[in-house]
Amino acid sequence: MASSMLISILITFLVIILVLYLVQRLPLDARMRQIAQIIVIIIGIISLLKYLAVF
């Protein structure tokens, strides 16, 4: 059980990093890119907290 939770957390973390990289590649101005990065980080933190049974 612990190993599956650890794998899920690792996959979620890797997906967050990938999405942040893809947001950097978008042709947006700096302010919109920053807003998109903040949204991705917030969603990522919430999903990681879900795996840790906080929510």
C-alpha positions in Angstrom: 0.0 0.0 0.0 2.8 2.4 0.9 4.7 1.7 -2.3 1.6 2.4 -4.5 1.0 5.7 -2.7 4.7 6.6 -3.2 4.4 5.8 -6.9 1.3 7.9 -7.2 2.9 10.8 -5.5 6.0 10.5 -7.8 3.8 10.3 -10.9 1.8 13.4 -9.8 5.0 15.3 -9.1 6.4 14.4 -12.6 3.2 15.5 -14.3 3.3 18.8 -12.5 6.9 19.3 -13.6 5.9 18.4 -17.2 3.0 20.8 -17.3 5.1 23.6 -15.8 7.6 23.0 -18.6 4.9 23.1 -21.2 3.5 26.3 -19.8 7.0 27.8 -20.2 7.0 26.9 -23.8 3.6 28.6 -24.6 3.8 31.9 -26.5 2.2 34.0 -23.7 3.3 37.2 -22.2 5.1 37.0 -18.8 2.1 37.9 -16.7 -0.2 35.2 -18.2 2.6 32.6 -18.0 3.1 33.4 -14.3 -0.7 33.1 -13.6 -0.8 29.7 -15.4 2.2 28.5 -13.4 0.6 29.5 -10.1 -2.6 27.7 -11.1 -0.7 24.5 -12.0 1.3 24.6 -8.7 -1.9 25.1 -6.7 -3.7 22.2 -8.4 -0.6 20.1 -8.0 -0.3 20.8 -4.3 -4.0 20.0 -3.8 -3.6 16.7 -5.7 -0.5 15.8 -3.6 -2.4 16.5 -0.4 -5.2 14.3 -1.6 -2.7 11.4 -1.8 -1.5 12.1 1.7 -5.1 11.9 2.9 -5.3 15.5 4.1 -8.4 16.1 2.0 
